[in-house]
Amino acid sequence: MNRVSIWFERKFEFTLPVELHPNVCARLRGTPARLEEIVRGSSRAALIRKPQEKWSAQEHAGHLVDLEPMWLTRVGDYLAGGSELTAADLQNRKTHEANHNAGSLDQIMVEFRTARSMLMNRVERIDPALFARTMLHPRLKQPMRLVDHLYFAAEHDDHHLACIWELINVGSESA
């Protein structure tokens, strides 16, 4: 079984043609449905299991919700026309403090779908010319166009979906 790569070790080359921003938006719009598909039928025990005290599948899902305000803030950064994107909390305090395992997965799913819908509604009203606007990503220390920011968010979604899938499926094989 292949292991999911470590997010902070990933390197990115932002070469996607700006004209493909609708494709990236379609991918982002589809994340809530893909998340629902991955967790469908999973037991609560499988969802909240924490191997080696790392995040559970449900905590990964909660983390997706926790980052939606940052993605939206960064879209605002592009609209405002600054030089550097708002920095993320690299310690993920919001996720660590949220106690997502104590809550319901259904509530996480509703919150994620609602937050993602807000993000996409905002993005879809943007003048297409702004998808080429560039700002510096504070952690990566490289320029990132708005289309790249959305691609980065989609890659982050997929990273956590892969982690969730692995936790549920690999965990069920060893149980």
Helices and strands as residue ranges (DSSP letters): G 7-9, G 18-20, H 21-39, H 44-48, G 51-53, H 57-80, H 93-98, G 100-102, H 105-123, G 128-132, E 134-137, E 142-145, H 146-174
